[in-house]
Amino acid sequence: MGQKEDRVNELEVLVPVPGVSSGEIRMPERLKDFRGKRICFLWNNKSNGDILFKHLEIALRDRFKLADTFMKKKSHSSSGVLPEILQELSTSCDYVILAMGD
């Protein structure tokens, strides 16, 4: 894999708190195709995000033969995703699509 492609798959997390070490997170390889995949839409709970996802789901289902789709939402737009939701997504989805509304 080329040097440029390696950089696209890496995410450096910096924590501006004394005494906390930052680490490198290796991003998973991007899917080349949605066919037969399980897609999850993670909504931040802002207005109209659910409408956007419904239209996107229809478009993806029309274009690809998805195995399944489902939506999860955060409790509040400014909060993080609950660990139990992250755990469920990691085992139930092949791909997660995030979006904001408004």
Secondary structure, 3 states (H helix, E strand, C coil): CCHHHHHHCEEECCCCCCCCCCCEEECCCCCCCCCCCEEEEEECCCCCHHHHHHHHHHHHHHHCCCCEEEEEECCCCCCCCCHHHHHHHHHHCCEEEEECCC
